[in-house]
Amino acid sequence: MFKELMQKIEDAQWFSPERIRSIQYGEFQKLLKHHKEQSPWYKKLMEDKERVPIITKKDIQDAGEDFFSQLIPKQHLPTSEVKTSGSTGEPLLIRTTILTSMFFSAYTLREYVWNKRHLDNELKLSSIRANIDEYTEADVWGSIVSKFFKTGRMQAMPLTTDVVEQNRVMIEFQPNIILTYPNNLRVL
């Protein structure tokens, strides 16, 4: 199934802009219909509206449980919860599905190949993220990429690590790729 998804994504990049827009619009209409039917908050928001309003992170936070879909199609299960980093001062709780994870993995793998990282299996990755609890090192990156390609080593550290310490361990580790937030990178 994953290979088929990767092929569909690969094929779709060559579609005409009109065909891409048409597909996107059709998928958006399905999503909108589902959310109007299954989200109490969104249903109320869309009453008497002809256009889709822009909603903010604050709107979603204030909506609470009523924002989320009450019925999720079986083929999208299981679900999990993910919290954004809060790098803007406003962390956001979202729900993802197995389908969301599969697409995220497919696009991650595609980005890896497009940037030709698979041609150098010694590249080291340093990840400084809010969802990391403690400093770790590993022989492989640990992502979907490691399932398809040989990767170099990886280090991961919490965003809460003092920036001087972040700098020290990265100098020692010598990463080729740094995955972090713009504000953290600026300080580094």
N, C-alpha and C positions, 0 to 999 in steps of 0.2 A: 504494500500500500504506500509506503514512504517513497519508494523508487518511482511509483506512478505519479505521486504528487510532485516530486522533483522534476519529472519530465513535463508535466503540465505547466509548471512555473517556467521552465526553460522554453517551451513552445510559445507561451503567452507573450514573452518579451518581443516576439516578432509580429504580433498582431498590429493592425493599423490602429492609430489613435482613436478613430471612431468606434472600432470594435471593442477596444479596451474600455472606453467611456460607456458603451452600451452594457457591457458585462458588469462594470462597476455599479452603474445605475440600477440594474436588475437586482444585484446582490444587496445594494443599499435598501431598495424597496422591500425586500424580504425581511431584512433586519429591522427596519422601521415598523413594519406590520407586526412582527413578533413582539417587539418591545412595547408597542401600543397596547397589544393584547395581554401581555404578561407582566408588565411593570406598572403597579398602581400609580407611582409617582409620574411616570412618563405619560400614562393614559390621561391623567389630570392635566399635565402640562400641555398636551396636544389638543385639548378640548377647544373648539372654535378657532383653531389655527390652520391656515392653509400652507404655511411655510415652516420648515423645521428650524426651531430657534437654536441659537448657540447656547450651550450650557457650559458652566464653569466647574472647576474642581470643587469650589465651595457649594455649588448647587447639589452636586453628587454627595458630598459629605453631609449636607443638611438633610438630604432625602433619606439617608439611612437605609434600612432594609427594604423600604418601598421602592427604592431605585432598581433593585435587582429583579431579574426575571423570576416569576413564580414557578414556571414550568420550563424545564430545559429538555430539549429532545434527547432521547436515550442514546443516540449515536454520538452525542457530545459529552457524555458522562465518562469518567468521573470529573468532578470539579475540584478546584482548590482555591485557596485565597492567597493573594499576593498583596503586599503593602509596598507602595512606592517609597523611595528613600526619604522623602520629606526634605530634600535639599532646598526647596523653596520655602520651607517652614510649614508646609501643609501636606503631611503624608496622606495618602489616599489608599483605601482598601478596595481592591477590585477582585472579581472572581474570574477565574479562567477555567477553560475546559480542556479536555484531552486534545480536542481539535485545535484549539489555540496553541497548545504546546507543540503540536506536530508542525503547524505552519511556522512558528517561531524557530523551531529546529531546522526546518527546510531553508528558511531565509538566512539563518546563521551559517549553515553549510554553504549556501550559494555565495554569500559574502566572502567566506574563507577561500573558496575556489577562485572567485573573480579577482581577488587580491593576490592570487598565486602563492598563498602561504603554504599550500600543499607541496610546493616544489622545494621547500626548505624545512625538513622535519626536525631541525634543531632550534627553531625559534622559541624563545622563552617568553612567557606571558606573566605579567604582574597585574593582578586585579585588586583594586581598592574600592570596595562597595559598602553600602549601608547594610546590606543583608548578610554580610559575613560576620560571624560571631567571634572567631579567633584566628590568629595567624596560622597558616598551614602552607606546606610545600608538597608538591606531588610530581611524579615522574611524567604525567600526561596532563593535558589541559582539563580533562574531565567532562567536557561538553560533548555534544553530538559529534563534533569534529573528531574526537578521539575514537569514535566507533567506526569511522571511515578512513582516517588517515593517521599515520604516525605523527605525533607532535613532540615538541620539546617539553621542558619542565615548566611548571607553573608555581607561582606563589600567590597567596590570597591573604589579604589583611583587612580588618575592619576599618571603615572610614573614620572611626573614632580614635584610631591610632594617632598619636602626636605626629605632626607633619615632619618634624626633625627625625623621628624614628622611621617614618615611612621612607624618607630620603635615604637614610643610612642603610636600611635593609635592601632597598632597590639598587643602590650603588654596589652593594655586595653581590646581589643576585644578577645584575646586568641584564634586565629584560630587553627584548626587542620590541615588545608591544606592551603598552600600558592601557588598561581599561579602568577608567575612573570618571569622576564628574568634572565638568569644566572649572568650577571654583576650586576644587582640590588641586587640579593640574596647574592652575594659575599660581597657587601658593607654592607648590613644589618647584 
